[in-house]
Amino acid sequence: MRRLALVLLASCTVPSTGSTDQPIIGGALAPNDNATVLLVSYPTDKSVQDNCSAVVISPTMLLTAAHCIDAANHPGYTYGVFVDADASIYPKLVDILPHLVPVRAVHPHPSYVTDEFDIGIVELVAPLAITPLAVQRTAAGVAAGKAARIVGYGQTVYNTVNQVRYAAATTVVGVSGTDSVSVGDATVHACIGDSGGPAIVDGAVIGVDSHGPTGCTGPSFYRRTDVYASFIEQYVPVPVTGGDAGVPTGPEAGTDPAQGGAGGGGGCTTTHGDGAWLVAVAALLLRRRRHVA
């Protein structure tokens, strides 16, 4: 099954001679969603540019997908962050390089393997003058039917390059497996280039875009921040002051399955729609969303 998944993931790469991050399907321009930024990476010879989305969760820390920053697919890569909404004026890597905020280090989840534990942290050299988004650290904000906002630099039309930040209003479809939530529908969902971008519910990040069906045809799967709260808190501790959506409370506080917490067995549970449908999508139509030029 893993071999099949890798074939499907590879089929989503769109060759291009320039920078190739791309916007959300069914969305609209998002010039004011400043907390979502473009994550750029490239090898020492600068022969290729790999783009993902990321979300600011502290002045010096970004949340993204592990497959955007893993060493296996980014050996010796350098990372930078583009904070403006429109990267289309910099069509090549050489053009955008002077406009990137430097990255100190990247921290994929230590248990990340292919499509599992697909979440990570990007550490910046200096703080950004951007208001961070709160992180949902309890299961209370993760439920089917919740209104959600997705943001990223992913495709608006499958296989069509676009380099502008987009956002869309949609809903949480349901909870899938032990660490993901599905967001969107057939007409509004994330696509290639949206990897690492946030799903936002009630003003807080509930997950980061990980994968979805090949061809960008339906809901996307986001890694839940409540499940990986203990991993995130190694880099962004729980705020000291109250009233923050990121403060875990009571038995609902999410725990990282790789660090002895809840996360449990297989299967798919959902409070909306057909759970078997979600399992079928996750098992047969997995697709990473980082984009390589």
C-alpha positions, 0 to 999 in steps of 0.5 A: 500500500505504501508503494501505491501511495508513493506513485500517487504522490509523485503524480501530482508534481507539475514541472515548471521552469520557475517558482511554483507555489499555487492557491486553494481551489474554490477560494479567493485572494487573501491579502490580509491572512498575514499569518500564513506564509510561503515556505521555500526550500532549495539545494546548495546548487539552487537547481530546484525550488520546493514550495509549501505553506506554513502558519505563524504560531509565535514570532519565531516559530511556524507550523507546517507539514513534516513532508515539507522539511524532512531530510530525506526529501530535502538533503542539505536544503536551505529554507526561507520564508516569503511573508507577502501575499503575492510571489508571482512577481518573483517567477524564479528562485534567483528572483525571490531569494533576496526577499526570503526571511532566513530560517534557523532550523527545521524540526519535522516530527521525529516519528514522521515516515511518509504519510504518518506524523506529518507535522513539523516546526520551522524556526526563524532566525529573527521574529516576524512582525506578524501576529501569530495565530492561536493553536487549538490544543484540545479536542473541543474545537475539532468536530464535524460541521464546524465552519473553517477557513483554509489558507495557503499558496496552493493551486486554484486549478489543478496543475495550473501554476499560481503564486498568490496566497488564497483562502476559502470558507468551508467546513470540517467534514469529520475526524479521520483515523487517529490524528487527522481531520478532513476539511472541505468539499468537492468544490472548496478544498486545498491542493498542491502547494497548500501543504502545511497551510492551516485549517482555522476554526474559531480563530485557532489553527486546528490542523495543517494540510497534509494530503488529499485525493489525487487531482484535488477533487475533494476534502483534504486531510489536516494533521490535528494540532490537539493530537500533536500538542506535546510536540508543538509545545516543545517549541511554542509553550502553552501561553501563560495568560488565560483566554487563549484557544491554545490553552489545554484544559481537562481530559480533552487536552490532546496528546502526541501518539508518538510520546505515549499519549492517546492516538490509539488504533486504526480505522476511521471515526467521524460524526458526519458522513460515511466513515468508510468513505473517508477511510477509502480516500485516505488509503487509496488516494493519498497525495502530498501537497508540497510542490517542486519546480 
